[in-house]
Amino acid sequence: MNNLMKTLGFSALLSISALALHGCSSGLDPDTFSVELNEMDYGSRNPPAVITIRSNIAEPIEVTDVTVNNGQCSYMGHDTRFNFPLHFKMGQIFRLRLERCNFSNVVQVDIETNKGNGSYQFN
């Protein structure tokens, strides 16, 4: 009976450890990307806000989704149309032009990749 309890306890400990490691693996090092928020002034009354995402790591990385303000702000490619995934190498950038969302309203940008997820905040 004592051996059975030890075996069950050890199995439970391994299961909990596996869950904890799985939860940690979704985090992306915040230095993976630089995320900037700018207004592009084209001489209009309401210049569009543009989010610039730059890869800072040597390994290729694939961006599978970007969410702005928990999905409350929509966007389009700044210069071109695009589809996910976006493939980045070190130093490459991609710009997203926000629609129906002002520069001053952007609080958070979430980036999903093939190597985990990251979140970037603006004050």
Buried (B, 14 or more C-beta within 10 A) or exposed (E): EEEEEEEEEEEEEEEEEEEEEEEEEEEBEEEBBEBBBEBEEEEEEEBBBBBBBBBBBEEEBEBEEBBBBEEEBEBEEBEEEEEEBBEBEEEEEBBBBBEEBEBEBBEBBBBBBEBBBBEBEBE
